[in-house]
């Protein structure tokens, strides 16, 4: 009875501890504990943002502002090319006029008649006049750019400016991503508990944990007392049986038969009651082990074992029966392990445990629980 009382108290204290732990986690205790790490990340993001803005400023100090007057620069390039073409035409016209003078002088030496010479001179004048008119129609010069300046302008418009525009787009996208990360981080810091609230949450958690550990120790002590009393009962039973044998030797056969029947009935009742007690404890141990191994700890709240068939029945938090076929293959394997673990704990014996291919049907979370929670606690030798 004392052990049952301690078990109920342990369950109540465990529930309180779980509630305080949930409150510590939900109210920002975990985030507050990691506040320094979050603030360090914030400083790092602030530094990256400053560097990114500085880089954009550097781009703005080079060719990037020319994007604002890109159409004007295109027009200037076209104007400059036309002016170069105009200058070339002027040079060509000057060369042709000089050649025409030499040609006419040469023709005069050939003693051509005056009419032929005049026709040739008139033809050359008309051609030069047409060339002058064409060159004059090309453009009106006002930029006076040389070939090197036009080449530089063309290189800026076709290579350098597009390259910097692309770099600016990339830098601006990275800046947006950094600003989004900083915004998310600031929201995390906003929901973190203040140092005073965190201290209160932490003290409450430590108090609840201490109560839980004390209740667990008291339950273990009552369980130890129970095992000692059970041994005394076994010893007393043997003494009673020995006494009964001596007493029965002095009685009649009929009295012996009646006494044996009565003793058998008494032992049967004793066995049934002892079995029920063992089963009750085994149910609790198996349920606790199963919940401890599951990553969904709210799947099963209670496990019942039939006193005759020893079949298992599972019940959820709402008290409804949970069919075993609803369990996954991994959960069924964990249930089997929990049953063996519960038997080992109820037996009170320090026996070695042998395990063969324990992780075959388990997913990652179940594997983690089995490795972290069961293997170290299964026995002194695994």
Residue, then its C-alpha position, 0 to 999 in steps of 0.5 A: x500500500x505504501x508503494x502504491x501511495x508513492x507511485x501515485x505521488x510520483x505520477x502527480x509530481x511527474x505531471x507537475x514537472x512536465x507542466x513546468x518544463x512545457x511552460x519553461x520551453x513555451x514562455x521562452x526559457x530556452x530562447x532566453x538561455x540561448x540569448x547570448x548566441x542569438x545576440x552574437x548572430x545579430x551582431x554578425x548579421x549587422x556587420x554583414x549588412x554594413x559590408x554589403x551596403x558599403x559594397x553597394x556604395x563602392x559600386x555607386x562610386x564607379x560606373x553604376x550611376x551612368x545607368x541613369x543616363x544610359x540613353x544619353x550615352x548611347x546617343x553620344x556614342x552614335x553622334x561621336x561615330x558619325x562625327x568620326x565618319x564626317x572627319x574621315x570624309x573631310x580628310x578624303x575630300x582634301x586628299x582628292x582635291x590635292x590629287x585633282x590639282x596634280x592631275x590637271x597639271x599633268x594633263x596640261x603638260x600632255x598638250x590636250x586641247x582646251x575643250x578637253x581640258x575644260x571638260x575634265x576640270x568641270x567633271x572633277x569639280x562636279x564630283x568634288x561638289x557632290x562629295x562635299x554635299x554628301x559629307x555636309x549632310x552627314x552630321x553637324x559636329x559638336x562633340x569633337x570626340x576622338x577614336x580613343x574616347x569613342x572606344x572607351x565609351x563603347x567599352x563602358x556601355x557594352x561591358x563595364x556598365x552591364x557587368x556592374x549592373x549585374x553585380x548591383x542586382x546580386x548585391x541588392x538581392x543578398x542585402x534583401x536576404x540579410x535584412x530578412x534574416x535579421x528581421x527573423x532573428x529580431x522576432x526570435x529575440x522579441x519573444x525571448x523571456x527577459x532575464x528576470x522572467x527567465x530566472x523565475x522560470x528556471x527556479x520553478x523548473x529546478x524546484x519541480x525537478x527536485x520534487x520529482x527526484x525526491x518522489x522518485x527516490x521515495x518510490x524506489x525506497x518503498x519498492x526496496x522495502x516491498x522486496x524485503x517484505x516479500x522475502x520475509x513472507x516467503x521465509x515465513x511460508x516455508x516455516x509454516x509449511x515445515x510446521x504443518x508437515x510435522x503437525x499433520x503427521x500426528x493427525x488422521x488421514x482424513x484430517x491430513x486430506x482436509x488440511x491439504x485441500x485447505x492449504x491448496x485453496x489458500x495458496x491458490x488465492x495467495x498466488x492469484x493475489x500475488x499475480x495480480x499485484x505483480x501484473x499491476x506493477x508490470x503494467x505500470x513499468x511496461x507503460x512507462x518504458x514504452x512512453x519513454x522509448x516513443x517519440x510520440x509520448x502521448x500515444x499510449x497512456x496506460x497498458x493493461x495485461x489480462x490475468x489469464x491470457x497475459x494479453x496486452x491492451x493499450x489505452x490512449x490519454x482519453x481512456x479509449x482502447x488503441x488497437x495494436x494494428x494501428x502501431x507501426x512496425x517500429x512502434x510494435x518493436x518498441x512495445x516488445x522491448x518495453x515489455x521485456x524491459x518491464x519484466x526485467x525491472x519487476x523481477x528485481x534481478x540484475x541479469x544480462x541483456x542480449x539484443x540482436x538487430x535492434x534497429x532494423x524496423x525503427x525510424x531515426x527518432x525511435x532509433x535515437x530514443x532506443x540508443x539514448x534511453x534503453x541501451x544505457x539503462x537496460x542492464x549492467x551488461x548489455 
